[in-house]
Structure formats: C-alpha cells, structure tokens
C-alpha cells in the first residue's frame, strides 16, 4: 500500500469526525451560498473535531468570504475545507533536516507512551538506509523495555546502541553517547529520553540537565529538540507542548499513532497555535509508516478526499 493510501486509511477515524460535522448541517447544502447560521454551526463542529478555536475561526472566515458558484454540495465544501486547512498547515511543513554538524544530534522528548522509543528506532532505520552512520542513545534508563526495544531496532538497522545500567544517570549516558559519536565521526546521534509527565518538576529538570550536559561538548547540541506527541490525546497535546517548550525549547514535532485516533484534527490546532515545524507523522508500526509531513496530503485526507 502506498504512503498516501496509508495516510488516508490511517486518518479515517479523524476524517469521519470532521466530515460528520458536514452531514449534520443539512441546511448547508443545495444553496447558492452558505449562510451565516450554517457557518456558525460548522465552526462549532470543527472545534469539537479537535481543530481548535483559532483554526476553526480562520476556516469559518475563509468560507464566509468565498464566492460560491452554483448550489453547495458536500464535495465542494470538503474541497474548500481542504484548501483552508492546507493554508493553515503549510507553514508547519518542514522535513527534519540534517545539518553539516557531525554528529547532528536529535533529542526526542515527550510524555509516557507517546512513542518516542519506536520513533527513535524508525528514524535510525531511515537514516541508516540512506547510508549515514547513526548511533542511538538509550537515555531512558528507567525502563528496561525501552533499552531492549532500541537494541532490536539497532540490530535490525545495523545501528549501534549506547546504553548503561538501569536507573543510571540519563545525562551522563547522553554525554557518553555524544563523546562516542564525536570520536567515531558519526553523522547522526539520536537520543531517546524517558517519558515524563509535564507536571513532574524533577523529571522535567532531568531533561533540562541532559540538554545542558550535551552543550558542554557541543554548544549547538542538541541540534533538534523534537517533541513526540501521541495523536490520540487530542487537545491535551497543546498543554504538553507548552510545558516542554518552556523547559526544553522544542524546535519541532513528530505526531504518532494517528491511525488509532479520531483526533487527527489536533495537528491543525498545533500548527495554528504554535507555528512549530511538524517534521513527520506516523500511521503504523513499520519503519516506513513514519513519513515527512505534507500539508496538502494531510488536509485532503482529514476531510476524506483522495490526496492525489
């Protein structure tokens, strides 16, 4: 199955949540233009579909100003929605670029269960497949399963994994991994950190410490501070991002598990609220199921249109 088909299939629950709002506004269709009452209903429906207040308002304003030719039908409205969504999402479309720094350091952060370790493995597989020398650092020292999981990804991709004792100092492990990556002239170092609730001050301080320690070896490291967000959490993702942005200075996002969610509209809310680069989205377990974010494809899939 192609990536576009996987994306459309993976976002079906989210698409259903968005398009259900259209079918519920029966007075909208068959008119030469959309009236104010219908627009307000649509705006409210988009908010409940996790697009957020600001994005829903922007879309509603766009639809109000649109010149409609002929009676309005569901396909026309979906196409108009996709155009408005693409405009909001376009600024967030930004691949995860590897700089000239050697190694280029990617730090992955996020709450428990967001998919950081799997994402670290998938990124390692992607870059190793491009012929780059990659090192994985298992800085989630509290969870033995995380280290084992990275070991499996490393073995599968031919990528070395730096790990320490369970419960060890995560910052020290990250430091050692960067030393090794510099010594061996690795292209990329990917650091998997422990999941941490955003309201646990001591865990957030540990993340800040990892960043400070890396800076002692390379003032620019980590070059990317990527927050991995679980696509099933909906509007909670915004609260998570606010806290992690304050502590870690998040530079970009990866959204996972969108195939199991009806809350894929939150990607629009994140783009509208924060304007941070959205590097990749995930709609499955395989390495190839994590792909670069494309605003137009995502927008069309979200409203149930063929991305092609």
Secondary structure, DSSP 8 states (H G I E B T S, - for coil): --HHHHHHHHTHHHHHHHHHHHHT-GGGTTSSS--HHHHHHHHHHHIIIII-HHHHHHHHHHHHH----SS--HHHHHHHHHHHHHHHHHTTB------SSSSEEEEEE-STTSSHHHHHHHHHHHHHHTT--EEEEEE-TT-HHHHHHHHHHHHHHT-EEE---TT--HHHHHHHHHHHHHHTT-SEEEEEE----TT-HHHHHHHHHHHHHHHHH-TT-SSEEEEEEETTSTTHHHHHHHHHHHHH---EEEEE-GGG-S-TTHHHHHHHHH--EEEEEE-SSSGGGEEE--HHHHHHHHTT----
